[in-house]
């Protein structure tokens, strides 16, 4: 899997325990979080139907993918 720029920024932020939040982009970013979670690259805790997760953590698979994408 090749990461987009947004996916890379999300994983980098999650690696230090932060949720990426940009003005006027919450829905798009939230979809990306759900996509990465679906593929097992991060764990996210959600509150109801909020656009963004409350807490995130990168999985070992996500760390490996992030590391390999930074080496390219």
Predicted model as a PDB file, atoms N, CA, C, CB and O in Angstrom, pLDDT in the B-factor column:
MODEL        1                                                                  
ATOM      1  N   UNK A   1       0.852  -1.183   0.000  1.00 77.00           N  
ATOM      2  CA  UNK A   1       0.000   0.000   0.000  1.00 77.00           C  
ATOM      3  C   UNK A   1       0.889   1.235   0.000  1.00 77.00           C  
ATOM      4  CB  UNK A   1      -0.965   0.004   1.227  1.00 77.00           C  
ATOM      5  O   UNK A   1       1.854   1.317   0.760  1.00 77.00           O  
ATOM      6  N   UNK A   2       0.568   2.163  -0.831  1.00 85.00           N  
ATOM      7  CA  UNK A   2       1.305   3.428  -0.905  1.00 85.00           C  
ATOM      8  C   UNK A   2       0.472   4.500  -0.204  1.00 85.00           C  
ATOM      9  CB  UNK A   2       1.610   3.833  -2.401  1.00 85.00           C  
ATOM     10  O   UNK A   2      -0.729   4.610  -0.448  1.00 85.00           O  
ATOM     11  N   UNK A   3       1.099   5.281   0.656  1.00 88.00           N  
ATOM     12  CA  UNK A   3       0.399   6.311   1.416  1.00 88.00           C  
ATOM     13  C   UNK A   3       0.274   7.607   0.630  1.00 88.00           C  
ATOM     14  CB  UNK A   3       1.116   6.571   2.727  1.00 88.00           C  
ATOM     15  O   UNK A   3       1.198   8.015  -0.074  1.00 88.00           O  
ATOM     16  N   UNK A   4      -0.884   8.249   0.761  1.00 91.00           N  
ATOM     17  CA  UNK A   4      -1.046   9.598   0.224  1.00 91.00           C  
ATOM     18  C   UNK A   4      -0.403  10.563   1.218  1.00 91.00           C  
ATOM     19  CB  UNK A   4      -2.569   9.951  -0.023  1.00 91.00           C  
ATOM     20  O   UNK A   4      -0.029  10.162   2.320  1.00 91.00           O  
ATOM     21  N   UNK A   5      -0.279  11.802   0.842  1.00 91.00           N  
ATOM     22  CA  UNK A   5       0.277  12.800   1.758  1.00 91.00           C  
ATOM     23  C   UNK A   5      -0.559  12.950   3.016  1.00 91.00           C  
ATOM     24  CB  UNK A   5       0.394  14.138   1.064  1.00 91.00           C  
ATOM     25  O   UNK A   5      -0.015  13.079   4.113  1.00 91.00           O  
ATOM     26  N   UNK A   6      -1.876  12.936   2.865  1.00 93.00           N  
ATOM     27  CA  UNK A   6      -2.766  13.059   4.021  1.00 93.00           C  
ATOM     28  C   UNK A   6      -2.641  11.844   4.927  1.00 93.00           C  
ATOM     29  CB  UNK A   6      -4.224  13.231   3.568  1.00 93.00           C  
ATOM     30  O   UNK A   6      -2.579  11.987   6.148  1.00 93.00           O  
ATOM     31  N   UNK A   7      -2.605  10.654   4.345  1.00 93.00           N  
ATOM     32  CA  UNK A   7      -2.460   9.440   5.155  1.00 93.00           C  
ATOM     33  C   UNK A   7      -1.150   9.453   5.933  1.00 93.00           C  
ATOM     34  CB  UNK A   7      -2.530   8.192   4.268  1.00 93.00           C  
ATOM     35  O   UNK A   7      -1.117   9.073   7.104  1.00 93.00           O  
ATOM     36  N   UNK A   8      -0.081   9.885   5.291  1.00 92.00           N  
ATOM     37  CA  UNK A   8       1.213   9.966   5.964  1.00 92.00           C  
ATOM     38  C   UNK A   8       1.158  10.952   7.138  1.00 92.00           C  
ATOM     39  CB  UNK A   8       2.308  10.387   4.965  1.00 92.00           C  
ATOM     40  O   UNK A   8       1.662  10.661   8.222  1.00 92.00           O  
ATOM     41  N   UNK A   9       0.543  12.121   6.913  1.00 93.00           N  
ATOM     42  CA  UNK A   9       0.443  13.120   7.992  1.00 93.00           C  
ATOM     43  C   UNK A   9      -0.391  12.593   9.153  1.00 93.00           C  
ATOM     44  CB  UNK A   9      -0.169  14.429   7.460  1.00 93.00           C  
ATOM     45  O   UNK A   9      -0.078  12.852  10.315  1.00 93.00           O  
ATOM     46  N   UNK A  10      -1.460  11.850   8.838  1.00 94.00           N  
ATOM     47  CA  UNK A  10      -2.305  11.269   9.883  1.00 94.00           C  
ATOM     48  C   UNK A  10      -1.512  10.262  10.694  1.00 94.00           C  
ATOM     49  CB  UNK A  10      -3.552  10.603   9.274  1.00 94.00           C  
ATOM     50  O   UNK A  10      -1.554  10.290  11.924  1.00 94.00           O  
ATOM     51  N   UNK A  11      -0.788   9.366  10.023  1.00 94.00           N  
ATOM     52  CA  UNK A  11       0.001   8.364  10.740  1.00 94.00           C  
ATOM     53  C   UNK A  11       1.124   9.003  11.546  1.00 94.00           C  
ATOM     54  CB  UNK A  11       0.580   7.351   9.762  1.00 94.00           C  
ATOM     55  O   UNK A  11       1.412   8.559  12.657  1.00 94.00           O  
ATOM     56  N   UNK A  12       1.761  10.034  11.008  1.00 94.00           N  
ATOM     57  CA  UNK A  12       2.811  10.731  11.749  1.00 94.00           C  
ATOM     58  C   UNK A  12       2.252  11.372  13.011  1.00 94.00           C  
ATOM     59  CB  UNK A  12       3.475  11.794  10.868  1.00 94.00           C  
ATOM     60  O   UNK A  12       2.877  11.310  14.070  1.00 94.00           O  
ATOM     61  N   UNK A  13       1.087  11.984  12.905  1.00 94.00           N  
ATOM     62  CA  UNK A  13       0.455  12.596  14.078  1.00 94.00           C  
ATOM     63  C   UNK A  13       0.043  11.520  15.073  1.00 94.00           C  
ATOM     64  CB  UNK A  13      -0.771  13.442  13.663  1.00 94.00           C  
ATOM     65  O   UNK A  13       0.236  11.686  16.278  1.00 94.00           O  
ATOM     66  N   UNK A  14      -0.523  10.416  14.583  1.00 94.00           N  
ATOM     67  CA  UNK A  14      -0.955   9.328  15.459  1.00 94.00           C  
ATOM     68  C   UNK A  14       0.228   8.678  16.166  1.00 94.00           C  
ATOM     69  CB  UNK A  14      -1.724   8.279  14.661  1.00 94.00           C  
ATOM     70  O   UNK A  14       0.086   8.184  17.284  1.00 94.00           O  
ATOM     71  N   UNK A  15       1.384   8.675  15.529  1.00 92.00           N  
ATOM     72  CA  UNK A  15       2.579   8.079  16.119  1.00 92.00           C  
ATOM     73  C   UNK A  15       2.983   8.784  17.414  1.00 92.00           C  
ATOM     74  CB  UNK A  15       3.731   8.123  15.124  1.00 92.00           C  
ATOM     75  O   UNK A  15       3.636   8.190  18.272  1.00 92.00           O  
ATOM     76  N   UNK A  16       2.595  10.041  17.549  1.00 93.00           N  
ATOM     77  CA  UNK A  16       2.885  10.784  18.780  1.00 93.00           C  
ATOM     78  C   UNK A  16       1.604  11.057  19.575  1.00 93.00           C  
ATOM     79  CB  UNK A  16       3.593  12.112  18.447  1.00 93.00           C  
ATOM     80  O   UNK A  16       1.592  11.888  20.483  1.00 93.00           O  
ATOM     81  N   UNK A  17       0.525  10.345  19.222  1.00 91.00           N  
ATOM     82  CA  UNK A  17      -0.719  10.413  19.983  1.00 91.00           C  
ATOM     83  C   UNK A  17      -1.618  11.595  19.672  1.00 91.00           C  
ATOM     84  CB  UNK A  17      -0.405  10.437  21.403  1.00 91.00           C  
ATOM     85  O   UNK A  17      -2.497  11.926  20.468  1.00 91.00           O  
ATOM     86  N   UNK A  18      -1.416  12.228  18.544  1.00 93.00           N  
ATOM     87  CA  UNK A  18      -2.238  13.386  18.179  1.00 93.00           C  
ATOM     88  C   UNK A  18      -3.244  13.037  17.082  1.00 93.00           C  
ATOM     89  CB  UNK A  18      -1.347  14.544  17.718  1.00 93.00           C  
ATOM     90  O   UNK A  18      -2.990  12.176  16.240  1.00 93.00           O  
ATOM     91  N   UNK A  19      -4.366  13.705  17.108  1.00 95.00           N  
ATOM     92  CA  UNK A  19      -5.370  13.596  16.049  1.00 95.00           C  
ATOM     93  C   UNK A  19      -5.186  14.797  15.138  1.00 95.00           C  
ATOM     94  CB  UNK A  19      -6.838  13.531  16.630  1.00 95.00           C  
ATOM     95  O   UNK A  19      -5.258  15.941  15.586  1.00 95.00           O  
ATOM     96  N   UNK A  20      -4.951  14.537  13.874  1.00 92.00           N  
ATOM     97  CA  UNK A  20      -4.779  15.610  12.892  1.00 92.00           C  
ATOM     98  C   UNK A  20      -6.104  16.335  12.715  1.00 92.00           C  
ATOM     99  CB  UNK A  20      -4.268  15.052  11.528  1.00 92.00           C  
ATOM    100  O   UNK A  20      -7.137  15.701  12.498  1.00 92.00           O  
ATOM    101  N   UNK A  21      -6.078  17.635  12.804  1.00 88.00           N  
ATOM    102  CA  UNK A  21      -7.295  18.436  12.669  1.00 88.00           C  
ATOM    103  C   UNK A  21      -6.946  19.688  11.886  1.00 88.00           C  
ATOM    104  CB  UNK A  21      -7.907  18.798  14.065  1.00 88.00           C  
ATOM    105  O   UNK A  21      -6.093  20.478  12.290  1.00 88.00           O  
ATOM    106  N   UNK A  22      -7.616  19.849  10.765  1.00 85.00           N  
ATOM    107  CA  UNK A  22      -7.421  21.039   9.945  1.00 85.00           C  
ATOM    108  C   UNK A  22      -8.765  21.723   9.752  1.00 85.00           C  
ATOM    109  CB  UNK A  22      -6.777  20.681   8.573  1.00 85.00           C  
ATOM    110  O   UNK A  22      -9.768  21.047   9.524  1.00 85.00           O  
ATOM    111  N   UNK A  23      -8.807  23.028   9.838  1.00 82.00           N  
ATOM    112  CA  UNK A  23     -10.069  23.752   9.678  1.00 82.00           C  
ATOM    113  C   UNK A  23     -10.773  23.380   8.371  1.00 82.00           C  
ATOM    114  CB  UNK A  23      -9.818  25.259   9.723  1.00 82.00           C  
ATOM    115  O   UNK A  23     -10.147  23.276   7.316  1.00 82.00           O  
ATOM    116  N   UNK A  24     -12.068  23.188   8.467  1.00 88.00           N  
ATOM    117  CA  UNK A  24     -12.927  22.916   7.314  1.00 88.00           C  
ATOM    118  C   UNK A  24     -12.635  21.593   6.600  1.00 88.00           C  
ATOM    119  CB  UNK A  24     -12.797  24.029   6.337  1.00 88.00           C  
ATOM    120  O   UNK A  24     -13.115  21.389   5.486  1.00 88.00           O  
ATOM    121  N   UNK A  25     -11.864  20.694   7.210  1.00 91.00           N  
ATOM    122  CA  UNK A  25     -11.530  19.428   6.566  1.00 91.00           C  
ATOM    123  C   UNK A  25     -11.841  18.217   7.435  1.00 91.00           C  
ATOM    124  CB  UNK A  25     -10.077  19.415   6.196  1.00 91.00           C  
ATOM    125  O   UNK A  25     -11.386  17.114   7.132  1.00 91.00           O  
ATOM    126  N   UNK A  26     -12.594  18.395   8.495  1.00 92.00           N  
ATOM    127  CA  UNK A  26     -12.829  17.312   9.450  1.00 92.00           C  
ATOM    128  C   UNK A  26     -13.461  16.085   8.801  1.00 92.00           C  
ATOM    129  CB  UNK A  26     -13.712  17.801  10.574  1.00 92.00           C  
ATOM    130  O   UNK A  26     -13.061  14.959   9.098  1.00 92.00           O  
ATOM    131  N   UNK A  27     -14.432  16.281   7.928  1.00 92.00           N  
ATOM    132  CA  UNK A  27     -15.101  15.129   7.309  1.00 92.00           C  
ATOM    133  C   UNK A  27     -14.146  14.345   6.406  1.00 92.00           C  
ATOM    134  CB  UNK A  27     -16.321  15.595   6.499  1.00 92.00           C  
ATOM    135  O   UNK A  27     -14.141  13.114   6.432  1.00 92.00           O  
ATOM    136  N   UNK A  28     -13.355  15.033   5.625  1.00 93.00           N  
ATOM    137  CA  UNK A  28     -12.393  14.367   4.745  1.00 93.00           C  
ATOM    138  C   UNK A  28     -11.338  13.633   5.557  1.00 93.00           C  
ATOM    139  CB  UNK A  28     -11.726  15.382   3.807  1.00 93.00           C  
ATOM    140  O   UNK A  28     -11.003  12.487   5.258  1.00 93.00           O  
ATOM    141  N   UNK A  29     -10.822  14.281   6.568  1.00 94.00           N  
ATOM    142  CA  UNK A  29      -9.806  13.667   7.419  1.00 94.00           C  
ATOM    143  C   UNK A  29     -10.405  12.478   8.165  1.00 94.00           C  
ATOM    144  CB  UNK A  29      -9.227  14.700   8.418  1.00 94.00           C  
ATOM    145  O   UNK A  29      -9.753  11.443   8.301  1.00 94.00           O  
ATOM    146  N   UNK A  30     -11.628  12.612   8.645  1.00 94.00           N  
ATOM    147  CA  UNK A  30     -12.293  11.523   9.344  1.00 94.00           C  
ATOM    148  C   UNK A  30     -12.466  10.291   8.466  1.00 94.00           C  
ATOM    149  CB  UNK A  30     -13.637  11.981   9.847  1.00 94.00           C  
ATOM    150  O   UNK A  30     -12.290   9.167   8.935  1.00 94.00           O  
ATOM    151  N   UNK A  31     -12.806  10.491   7.200  1.00 94.00           N  
ATOM    152  CA  UNK A  31     -12.918   9.367   6.264  1.00 94.00           C  
ATOM    153  C   UNK A  31     -11.572   8.673   6.090  1.00 94.00           C  
ATOM    154  CB  UNK A  31     -13.446   9.850   4.900  1.00 94.00           C  
ATOM    155  O   UNK A  31     -11.498   7.449   5.981  1.00 94.00           O  
ATOM    156  N   UNK A  32     -10.528   9.462   6.065  1.00 95.00           N  
ATOM    157  CA  UNK A  32      -9.186   8.899   5.919  1.00 95.00           C  
ATOM    158  C   UNK A  32      -8.811   8.094   7.165  1.00 95.00           C  
ATOM    159  CB  UNK A  32      -8.149  10.022   5.669  1.00 95.00           C  
ATOM    160  O   UNK A  32      -8.224   7.018   7.052  1.00 95.00           O  
ATOM    161  N   UNK A  33      -9.150   8.611   8.354  1.00 96.00           N  
ATOM    162  CA  UNK A  33      -8.906   7.857   9.592  1.00 96.00           C  
ATOM    163  C   UNK A  33      -9.630   6.521   9.542  1.00 96.00           C  
ATOM    164  CB  UNK A  33      -9.362   8.667  10.831  1.00 96.00           C  
ATOM    165  O   UNK A  33      -9.051   5.489   9.881  1.00 96.00           O  
ATOM    166  N   UNK A  34     -10.883   6.529   9.123  1.00 95.00           N  
ATOM    167  CA  UNK A  34     -11.662   5.278   9.055  1.00 95.00           C  
ATOM    168  C   UNK A  34     -11.046   4.316   8.030  1.00 95.00           C  
ATOM    169  CB  UNK A  34     -13.147   5.576   8.685  1.00 95.00           C  
ATOM    170  O   UNK A  34     -11.028   3.106   8.257  1.00 95.00           O  
ATOM    171  N   UNK A  35     -10.553   4.830   6.929  1.00 95.00           N  
ATOM    172  CA  UNK A  35      -9.904   4.009   5.911  1.00 95.00           C  
ATOM    173  C   UNK A  35      -8.650   3.348   6.489  1.00 95.00           C  
ATOM    174  CB  UNK A  35      -9.544   4.863   4.670  1.00 95.00           C  
ATOM    175  O   UNK A  35      -8.453   2.144   6.325  1.00 95.00           O  
ATOM    176  N   UNK A  36      -7.813   4.121   7.156  1.00 96.00           N  
ATOM    177  CA  UNK A  36      -6.593   3.572   7.750  1.00 96.00           C  
ATOM    178  C   UNK A  36      -6.914   2.564   8.853  1.00 96.00           C  
ATOM    179  CB  UNK A  36      -5.723   4.701   8.310  1.00 96.00           C  
ATOM    180  O   UNK A  36      -6.217   1.562   9.013  1.00 96.00           O  
ATOM    181  N   UNK A  37      -7.964   2.837   9.602  1.00 96.00           N  
ATOM    182  CA  UNK A  37      -8.381   1.906  10.648  1.00 96.00           C  
ATOM    183  C   UNK A  37      -8.889   0.603  10.022  1.00 96.00           C  
ATOM    184  CB  UNK A  37      -9.476   2.544  11.539  1.00 96.00           C  
ATOM    185  O   UNK A  37      -8.593  -0.479  10.529  1.00 96.00           O  
ATOM    186  N   UNK A  38      -9.628   0.693   8.959  1.00 95.00           N  
ATOM    187  CA  UNK A  38     -10.160  -0.484   8.263  1.00 95.00           C  
ATOM    188  C   UNK A  38      -9.023  -1.399   7.794  1.00 95.00           C  
ATOM    189  CB  UNK A  38     -11.027  -0.051   7.058  1.00 95.00           C  
ATOM    190  O   UNK A  38      -9.165  -2.621   7.821  1.00 95.00           O  
ATOM    191  N   UNK A  39      -7.904  -0.821   7.367  1.00 95.00           N  
ATOM    192  CA  UNK A  39      -6.767  -1.598   6.895  1.00 95.00           C  
ATOM    193  C   UNK A  39      -5.808  -1.991   8.017  1.00 95.00           C  
ATOM    194  CB  UNK A  39      -6.024  -0.821   5.847  1.00 95.00           C  
ATOM    195  O   UNK A  39      -4.748  -2.562   7.756  1.00 95.00           O  
ATOM    196  N   UNK A  40      -6.174  -1.689   9.262  1.00 96.00           N  
ATOM    197  CA  UNK A  40      -5.373  -2.113  10.407  1.00 96.00           C  
ATOM    198  C   UNK A  40      -4.103  -1.326  10.623  1.00 96.00           C  
ATOM    199  CB  UNK A  40      -5.026  -3.526  10.260  1.00 96.00           C  
ATOM    200  O   UNK A  40      -3.170  -1.817  11.258  1.00 96.00           O  
ATOM    201  N   UNK A  41      -4.049  -0.100  10.102  1.00 95.00           N  
ATOM    202  CA  UNK A  41      -2.850   0.715  10.245  1.00 95.00           C  
ATOM    203  C   UNK A  41      -2.880   1.592  11.485  1.00 95.00           C  
ATOM    204  CB  UNK A  41      -2.669   1.572   9.029  1.00 95.00           C  
ATOM    205  O   UNK A  41      -1.838   2.072  11.933  1.00 95.00           O  
ATOM    206  N   UNK A  42      -4.062   1.805  12.042  1.00 95.00           N  
ATOM    207  CA  UNK A  42      -4.176   2.543  13.296  1.00 95.00           C  
ATOM    208  C   UNK A  42      -5.426   2.099  14.040  1.00 95.00           C  
ATOM    209  CB  UNK A  42      -4.209   4.065  13.039  1.00 95.00           C  
ATOM    210  O   UNK A  42      -6.378   1.584  13.454  1.00 95.00           O  
ATOM    211  N   UNK A  43      -5.390   2.317  15.353  1.00 95.00           N  
ATOM    212  CA  UNK A  43      -6.554   2.100  16.206  1.00 95.00           C  
ATOM    213  C   UNK A  43      -7.092   3.471  16.568  1.00 95.00           C  
ATOM    214  CB  UNK A  43      -6.197   1.258  17.493  1.00 95.00           C  
ATOM    215  O   UNK A  43      -6.327   4.375  16.906  1.00 95.00           O  
ATOM    216  N   UNK A  44      -8.398   3.626  16.499  1.00 94.00           N  
ATOM    217  CA  UNK A  44      -9.014   4.916  16.809  1.00 94.00           C  
ATOM    218  C   UNK A  44     -10.244   4.704  17.677  1.00 94.00           C  
ATOM    219  CB  UNK A  44      -9.389   5.675  15.514  1.00 94.00           C  
ATOM    220  O   UNK A  44     -11.023   3.774  17.463  1.00 94.00           O  
ATOM    221  N   UNK A  45     -10.404   5.582  18.659  1.00 95.00           N  
ATOM    222  CA  UNK A  45     -11.599   5.586  19.504  1.00 95.00           C  
ATOM    223  C   UNK A  45     -12.481   6.737  19.063  1.00 95.00           C  
ATOM    224  CB  UNK A  45     -11.232   5.707  21.021  1.00 95.00           C  
ATOM    225  O   UNK A  45     -12.037   7.882  18.978  1.00 95.00           O  
ATOM    226  N   UNK A  46     -13.742   6.419  18.781  1.00 95.00           N  
ATOM    227  CA  UNK A  46     -14.683   7.409  18.264  1.00 95.00           C  
ATOM    228  C   UNK A  46     -15.757   7.694  19.294  1.00 95.00           C  
ATOM    229  CB  UNK A  46     -15.317   6.929  16.949  1.00 95.00           C  
ATOM    230  O   UNK A  46     -16.071   6.833  20.117  1.00 95.00           O  
ATOM    231  N   UNK A  47     -16.318   8.876  19.261  1.00 94.00           N  
ATOM    232  CA  UNK A  47     -17.442   9.262  20.101  1.00 94.00           C  
ATOM    233  C   UNK A  47     -18.638   9.464  19.187  1.00 94.00           C  
ATOM    234  CB  UNK A  47     -17.128  10.554  20.936  1.00 94.00           C  
ATOM    235  O   UNK A  47     -18.725  10.465  18.475  1.00 94.00           O  
ATOM    236  N   UNK A  48     -19.547   8.521  19.209  1.00 89.00           N  
ATOM    237  CA  UNK A  48     -20.756   8.635  18.397  1.00 89.00           C  
ATOM    238  C   UNK A  48     -20.447   8.831  16.927  1.00 89.00           C  
ATOM    239  CB  UNK A  48     -21.605   9.776  18.888  1.00 89.00           C  
ATOM    240  O   UNK A  48     -19.664   8.087  16.335  1.00 89.00           O  
ATOM    241  N   UNK A  49     -21.071   9.843  16.347  1.00 89.00           N  
ATOM    242  CA  UNK A  49     -20.893  10.133  14.924  1.00 89.00           C  
ATOM    243  C   UNK A  49     -19.931  11.293  14.666  1.00 89.00           C  
ATOM    244  CB  UNK A  49     -22.230  10.443  14.298  1.00 89.00           C  
ATOM    245  O   UNK A  49     -19.986  11.924  13.610  1.00 89.00           O  
ATOM    246  N   UNK A  50     -19.056  11.571  15.622  1.00 92.00           N  
ATOM    247  CA  UNK A  50     -18.098  12.661  15.427  1.00 92.00           C  
ATOM    248  C   UNK A  50     -17.275  12.427  14.173  1.00 92.00           C  
ATOM    249  CB  UNK A  50     -17.175  12.800  16.648  1.00 92.00           C  
ATOM    250  O   UNK A  50     -16.988  11.286  13.809  1.00 92.00           O  
ATOM    251  N   UNK A  51     -16.900  13.512  13.517  1.00 92.00           N  
ATOM    252  CA  UNK A  51     -16.126  13.416  12.278  1.00 92.00           C  
ATOM    253  C   UNK A  51     -14.704  12.915  12.534  1.00 92.00           C  
ATOM    254  CB  UNK A  51     -16.078  14.774  11.583  1.00 92.00           C  
ATOM    255  O   UNK A  51     -14.134  12.209  11.702  1.00 92.00           O  
ATOM    256  N   UNK A  52     -14.134  13.279  13.683  1.00 94.00           N  
ATOM    257  CA  UNK A  52     -12.763  12.893  13.998  1.00 94.00           C  
ATOM    258  C   UNK A  52     -12.733  12.006  15.246  1.00 94.00           C  
ATOM    259  CB  UNK A  52     -11.881  14.145  14.204  1.00 94.00           C  
ATOM    260  O   UNK A  52     -13.590  12.136  16.120  1.00 94.00           O  
ATOM    261  N   UNK A  53     -11.758  11.113  15.328  1.00 94.00           N  
ATOM    262  CA  UNK A  53     -11.662  10.259  16.511  1.00 94.00           C  
ATOM    263  C   UNK A  53     -11.187  11.050  17.726  1.00 94.00           C  
ATOM    264  CB  UNK A  53     -10.716   9.087  16.245  1.00 94.00           C  
ATOM    265  O   UNK A  53     -10.589  12.118  17.599  1.00 94.00           O  
ATOM    266  N   UNK A  54     -11.467  10.498  18.905  1.00 93.00           N  
ATOM    267  CA  UNK A  54     -11.006  11.125  20.144  1.00 93.00           C  
ATOM    268  C   UNK A  54      -9.532  10.833  20.394  1.00 93.00           C  
ATOM    269  CB  UNK A  54     -11.843  10.643  21.329  1.00 93.00           C  
ATOM    270  O   UNK A  54      -8.755  11.717  20.757  1.00 93.00           O  
ATOM    271  N   UNK A  55      -9.168   9.567  20.192  1.00 94.00           N  
ATOM    272  CA  UNK A  55      -7.790   9.132  20.441  1.00 94.00           C  
ATOM    273  C   UNK A  55      -7.362   8.181  19.325  1.00 94.00           C  
ATOM    274  CB  UNK A  55      -7.660   8.442  21.840  1.00 94.00           C  
ATOM    275  O   UNK A  55      -8.184   7.456  18.763  1.00 94.00           O  
ATOM    276  N   UNK A  56      -6.081   8.193  19.017  1.00 95.00           N  
ATOM    277  CA  UNK A  56      -5.548   7.314  17.976  1.00 95.00           C  
ATOM    278  C   UNK A  56      -4.215   6.726  18.430  1.00 95.00           C  
ATOM    279  CB  UNK A  56      -5.377   8.083  16.640  1.00 95.00           C  
ATOM    280  O   UNK A  56      -3.507   7.285  19.268  1.00 95.00           O  
ATOM    281  N   UNK A  57      -3.909   5.581  17.843  1.00 95.00           N  
ATOM    282  CA  UNK A  57      -2.629   4.923  18.086  1.00 95.00           C  
ATOM    283  C   UNK A  57      -2.256   4.157  16.823  1.00 95.00           C  
ATOM    284  CB  UNK A  57      -2.696   3.969  19.336  1.00 95.00           C  
ATOM    285  O   UNK A  57      -3.097   3.478  16.233  1.00 95.00           O  
ATOM    286  N   UNK A  58      -1.011   4.265  16.413  1.00 95.00           N  
ATOM    287  CA  UNK A  58      -0.539   3.562  15.231  1.00 95.00           C  
ATOM    288  C   UNK A  58      -0.277   2.107  15.617  1.00 95.00           C  
ATOM    289  CB  UNK A  58       0.748   4.236  14.644  1.00 95.00           C  
ATOM    290  O   UNK A  58       0.311   1.835  16.664  1.00 95.00           O  
ATOM    291  N   UNK A  59      -0.710   1.178  14.775  1.00 95.00           N  
ATOM    292  CA  UNK A  59      -0.445  -0.238  14.998  1.00 95.00           C  
ATOM    293  C   UNK A  59       0.965  -0.565  14.511  1.00 95.00           C  
ATOM    294  CB  UNK A  59      -1.501  -1.124  14.275  1.00 95.00           C  
ATOM    295  O   UNK A  59       1.567   0.237  13.797  1.00 95.00           O  
ATOM    296  N   UNK A  60       1.497  -1.719  14.882  1.00 95.00           N  
ATOM    297  CA  UNK A  60       2.815  -2.109  14.354  1.00 95.00           C  
ATOM    298  C   UNK A  60       2.849  -2.136  12.819  1.00 95.00           C  
ATOM    299  CB  UNK A  60       3.204  -3.484  14.897  1.00 95.00           C  
ATOM    300  O   UNK A  60       3.855  -1.762  12.217  1.00 95.00           O  
ATOM    301  N   UNK A  61       1.769  -2.569  12.196  1.00 94.00           N  
ATOM    302  CA  UNK A  61       1.697  -2.570  10.733  1.00 94.00           C  
ATOM    303  C   UNK A  61       1.767  -1.142  10.196  1.00 94.00           C  
ATOM    304  CB  UNK A  61       0.401  -3.260  10.253  1.00 94.00           C  
ATOM    305  O   UNK A  61       2.452  -0.881   9.208  1.00 94.00           O  
ATOM    306  N   UNK A  62       1.063  -0.226  10.846  1.00 94.00           N  
ATOM    307  CA  UNK A  62       1.096   1.171  10.435  1.00 94.00           C  
ATOM    308  C   UNK A  62       2.470   1.787  10.596  1.00 94.00           C  
ATOM    309  CB  UNK A  62       0.094   1.963  11.221  1.00 94.00           C  
ATOM    310  O   UNK A  62       2.907   2.565   9.748  1.00 94.00           O  
ATOM    311  N   UNK A  63       3.159   1.442  11.685  1.00 93.00           N  
ATOM    312  CA  UNK A  63       4.522   1.958  11.895  1.00 93.00           C  
ATOM    313  C   UNK A  63       5.464   1.471  10.802  1.00 93.00           C  
ATOM    314  CB  UNK A  63       5.055   1.531  13.275  1.00 93.00           C  
ATOM    315  O   UNK A  63       6.273   2.238  10.280  1.00 93.00           O  
ATOM    316  N   UNK A  64       5.355   0.190  10.460  1.00 93.00           N  
ATOM    317  CA  UNK A  64       6.220  -0.365   9.413  1.00 93.00           C  
ATOM    318  C   UNK A  64       5.955   0.315   8.074  1.00 93.00           C  
ATOM    319  CB  UNK A  64       6.007  -1.886   9.284  1.00 93.00           C  
ATOM    320  O   UNK A  64       6.896   0.647   7.353  1.00 93.00           O  
ATOM    321  N   UNK A  65       4.689   0.526   7.736  1.00 92.00           N  
ATOM    322  CA  UNK A  65       4.346   1.184   6.480  1.00 92.00           C  
ATOM    323  C   UNK A  65       4.821   2.631   6.478  1.00 92.00           C  
ATOM    324  CB  UNK A  65       2.837   1.123   6.240  1.00 92.00           C  
ATOM    325  O   UNK A  65       5.347   3.110   5.473  1.00 92.00           O  
ATOM    326  N   UNK A  66       4.639   3.325   7.587  1.00 88.00           N  
ATOM    327  CA  UNK A  66       5.097   4.712   7.689  1.00 88.00           C  
ATOM    328  C   UNK A  66       6.614   4.778   7.544  1.00 88.00           C  
ATOM    329  CB  UNK A  66       4.658   5.334   9.033  1.00 88.00           C  
ATOM    330  O   UNK A  66       7.131   5.635   6.827  1.00 88.00           O  
ATOM    331  N   UNK A  67       7.313   3.899   8.205  1.00 88.00           N  
ATOM    332  CA  UNK A  67       8.776   3.877   8.129  1.00 88.00           C  
ATOM    333  C   UNK A  67       9.242   3.618   6.687  1.00 88.00           C  
ATOM    334  CB  UNK A  67       9.348   2.796   9.081  1.00 88.00           C  
ATOM    335  O   UNK A  67      10.156   4.281   6.197  1.00 88.00           O  
ATOM    336  N   UNK A  68       8.606   2.651   6.017  1.00 88.00           N  
ATOM    337  CA  UNK A  68       9.022   2.338   4.648  1.00 88.00           C  
ATOM    338  C   UNK A  68       8.679   3.475   3.686  1.00 88.00           C  
ATOM    339  CB  UNK A  68       8.360   1.038   4.177  1.00 88.00           C  
ATOM    340  O   UNK A  68       9.408   3.705   2.721  1.00 88.00           O  
ATOM    341  N   UNK A  69       7.573   4.192   3.936  1.00 81.00           N  
ATOM    342  CA  UNK A  69       7.205   5.298   3.052  1.00 81.00           C  
ATOM    343  C   UNK A  69       8.144   6.489   3.235  1.00 81.00           C  
ATOM    344  CB  UNK A  69       5.757   5.728   3.311  1.00 81.00           C  
ATOM    345  O   UNK A  69       8.347   7.263   2.299  1.00 81.00           O  
ATOM    346  N   UNK A  70       8.716   6.644   4.422  1.00 73.00           N  
ATOM    347  CA  UNK A  70       9.653   7.732   4.660  1.00 73.00           C  
ATOM    348  C   UNK A  70      11.022   7.439   4.035  1.00 73.00           C  
ATOM    349  CB  UNK A  70       9.801   7.977   6.161  1.00 73.00           C  
ATOM    350  O   UNK A  70      11.789   8.355   3.738  1.00 73.00           O  
ATOM    351  N   UNK A  71      11.314   6.144   3.839  1.00 72.00           N  
ATOM    352  CA  UNK A  71      12.601   5.758   3.249  1.00 72.00           C  
ATOM    353  C   UNK A  71      12.608   5.921   1.736  1.00 72.00           C  
ATOM    354  CB  UNK A  71      12.932   4.319   3.607  1.00 72.00           C  
ATOM    355  O   UNK A  71      13.675   5.969   1.124  1.00 72.00           O  
ATOM    356  N   UNK A  72      11.429   6.007   1.127  1.00 66.00           N  
ATOM    357  CA  UNK A  72      11.349   6.118  -0.346  1.00 66.00           C  
ATOM    358  C   UNK A  72      11.812   7.454  -0.834  1.00 66.00           C  
ATOM    359  CB  UNK A  72       9.938   5.880  -0.826  1.00 66.00           C  
ATOM    360  O   UNK A  72      11.808   7.706  -2.039  1.00 66.00           O  
TER     361      UNK A  72                                                      
ENDMDL                                                                          
END                                                                             
